[in-house]
């Protein structure tokens, strides 16, 4: 199955598509939306299907699309792109990644793990 927003028939933009969970009734929760890759066939030893989210490519001097994850208020909190393989986290405290070399000691490794909150 394919959902299609429609091509522009003149100089305008292509049509958007929205997939929305159902609105809850009085004192009810909003409906969940799940997008899943396909399940492998029974007894097939096949792989499960990937979930691919891919932005649109640019034309000429335009800018490639981005993949964005927004919070409940529409604020972008994670963005991939639009420039070459960039990843941005917004509304989050950045974490400086420790760097280890081939000459790192055990103490250096422990300190790096502690800086990441992965060790006491």
N, C-alpha and C positions, 0 to 999 in steps of 0.2 A: 504494500500500500504506500502511496506517496501523497503527501499534502503539498499543495503548490499555491503560493501566494499570488501568482499571476504576473505576467510580463507587462511592463509599461507599454502602452500602444502609441505613446508620443514621447515627449522629452521628460516625462515624470519618473518617479521612483517606482520600483517593483512593489507589489502589495505585500504587507506584513502578514504573518500568521501568529495567532496566539492559541495556546492550549491551556485551558484553565480548569482547575478543580471546581467542583460544585460549591456554591455558597451555602453555608450552614443556615438552618432555620433559627428561630428564636432559641437562644442558649445552646445552639449546636456548633460544632467545629466545622471549619472549611474542609473541603475534600482534598485528599492527597492526589498528586499526579506522579505516576511512575513511568519512566521510559526505560525499557530493558532490551538488552541484546537477546538474540534468539538462543533457545536451549538446544544443545546437541541432541541428535537422535538417540533413542533408547538403544542400548547395547552397541553403540557405534564407535565408542572410544573417540568420538569427535570433539572438537573444541566448541566451547560456548561462543556465541556471537559477541563481537566488540560493540561498545557504545561509542560512536564517533560524533563529536560535535565540531563542526567545521565552519569557520566564517567564510564569507564570500570574498573572492579575489578582486583586486582592483582592476581598473582599466586605465591605461596610459599613466598620467601623473597622479591619479587618485590614490587613496590610502586603502590597504587591505582591511577587511572587516576584523572585528575582535570577538572573542568569546568572553562573555561577561557573566558573573554571578552577582546578583543583587540581594540586598536584605529586604525585609518586609516593607521598607519605605522607598524602595527603588534606588537606593544608593549602591553604587558598584563597590563590592568588597573584594572581589578577585577578578582580575582581567588578564587574559592572554592576548598579546598583540596590542596594537596593530603592526608595530614594527617587528623586525626580525626576531622571532622567538623570545619576546619579552614577557615576563610574568610579574604582575603587580598585585600586592595585597594592600588594601585600603582599610582604614578604621581598625588597624591592628598594629601592635607594637612590633617594629622590626627586630629581628634577631640577627646579630652578627655571627656568621658561621666561623668557628675556630678552624685554623689551618694546621695540619700536621704534616711533617716531612718524614722521609725515611730515617732521619736521625732522631726522631721523637722518642722520648723515654716513656716508661710506664706512667710516671707522674704527669707528663704532658697529656697523655691519653685520658687519664682520670680527670684532669682539669678541664679538658675539652668536653667530656661527657657531663661534668657538673655544670659547665656553662650552658649546656643545652637542656639542663634539667633532667637528664637521663640517669643520674647517679647522685647518691646522697653524699 
